[in-house]
Amino acid sequence: MSGETILIVEDDPEMRDLLRKVLEKEGYRVSVSGDGHQALIAFDRETFDLVVTDMLMPCDGGLELLETVHRIHPSLPVIIVTAFGDWHSYSRALELGAAAFISKPLRMTELIAAVHAALAGRSAIASP
């Protein structure tokens, strides 16, 4: 078991549960939030080693969350997952310091590789 704690921020309950199960199977401790607002509340209760967030959510999307997290915890890696991998979002994520930008449909092997890379301090930015 790695012991590292990951916060998953995803508004789709089925995707959130799938991501949680996959990352727990990899040995990570996982907390979940349904949107960026809930995620920020989670930071008051817990310390995280990594955030994996969906980009589009009803309240505080992934890019907004990335920006806020990096203001509060500048070295905390954030992975953006999105069904809308357009160039503008990709370049904005790079600008804001995302550890990775992964387009859906999500391949779990790609996510796991990005998580390992981010936790090891390596960037795993993928193109949209």
C-alpha positions in Angstrom: 0.0 0.0 0.0 1.3 3.4 -1.0 -0.4 5.4 1.8 -0.8 8.4 -0.4 -4.2 10.1 -0.4 -6.0 11.2 -3.5 -9.0 13.5 -3.7 -11.4 12.7 -6.6 -13.6 15.5 -7.7 -16.3 14.3 -10.1 -20.0 15.2 -10.4 -21.1 11.9 -12.0 -21.6 9.4 -9.2 -20.9 6.4 -11.3 -17.6 7.8 -12.7 -16.7 9.0 -9.2 -17.2 5.5 -7.8 -15.3 3.9 -10.7 -12.3 6.2 -10.2 -12.4 5.6 -6.4 -12.4 1.8 -6.9 -9.6 1.8 -9.5 -7.3 4.0 -7.4 -8.1 2.1 -4.2 -7.1 -1.1 -6.0 -3.8 0.5 -6.8 -3.2 1.0 -3.0 -4.2 4.6 -2.6 -6.4 6.1 0.1 -9.2 7.9 -1.7 -11.7 10.6 -0.7 -14.4 11.9 -3.1 -16.2 15.2 -3.7 -19.1 16.0 -6.0 -17.8 19.4 -7.1 -15.1 22.0 -6.6 -16.9 23.6 -3.6 -17.1 20.3 -1.8 -13.5 19.6 -2.6 -12.4 22.9 -0.9 -14.3 21.9 2.2 -12.5 18.5 2.1 -9.2 20.4 2.4 -10.3 21.6 5.8 -10.6 18.0 7.0 -7.8 16.2 5.3 -4.5 16.5 3.6 -4.1 15.2 0.1 -1.2 14.2 -2.1 -3.0 14.5 -5.4 -6.3 15.8 -6.8 -8.0 14.2 -9.8 -10.8 16.4 -11.0 -13.3 16.5 -13.8 -13.2 19.7 -15.8 -16.9 20.5 -16.2 -19.0 20.4 -13.1 -22.0 22.5 -11.9 -20.1 24.2 -9.1 -16.5 25.2 -9.5 -15.1 23.2 -12.4 -11.7 21.6 -12.7 -9.8 24.6 -14.0 -11.2 26.9 -11.3 -10.4 24.2 -8.7 -6.9 23.8 -10.1 -6.3 27.6 -9.8 -7.6 27.7 -6.2 -5.7 24.6 -5.1 -2.5 26.0 -6.5 -3.0 29.2 -4.6 -3.5 27.3 -1.3 -1.2 24.4 -1.9 1.2 25.4 -4.8 3.0 22.1 -5.0 0.0 19.8 -4.9 -0.4 18.0 -8.3 -3.8 18.2 -10.0 -4.9 16.0 -12.8 -7.7 17.2 -15.1 -10.0 14.7 -16.7 -12.4 15.9 -19.4 -14.8 14.9 -22.1 -14.1 18.2 -23.8 -10.4 18.2 -24.6 -10.3 21.4 -26.7 -7.1 23.3 -27.3 -8.1 26.3 -25.1 -8.8 24.1 -22.1 -5.6 22.2 -22.6 -3.5 25.3 -22.8 -5.2 26.9 -19.8 -4.6 23.7 -17.8 -0.9 23.9 -18.8 -0.8 27.5 -17.8 -2.3 26.8 -14.4 0.2 24.0 -13.8 -1.9 20.8 -14.2 0.1 17.6 -13.7 -1.9 15.9 -16.5 -4.8 16.6 -18.8 -6.6 13.4 -19.8 -9.4 13.3 -22.3 -12.4 10.9 -22.0 -13.2 8.2 -22.9 -10.9 7.5 -20.0 -8.5 4.6 -20.2 -7.7 3.5 -16.7 -4.1 2.6 -17.6 -3.6 6.2 -18.8 -5.0 7.5 -15.5 -2.9 5.2 -13.4 0.2 6.2 -15.3 -0.6 9.9 -14.8 -1.3 9.4 -11.1 2.1 7.5 -10.6 3.9 10.2 -12.6 2.3 13.1 -10.7 3.0 11.6 -7.3 6.6 11.0 -8.4 6.9 14.7 -9.3 6.9 14.2 -13.1 4.4 15.9 -15.4 2.3 13.7 -17.6 0.5 16.2 -19.7 -1.3 14.6 -22.6 -2.6 16.5 -25.6 -6.4 16.9 -26.1 
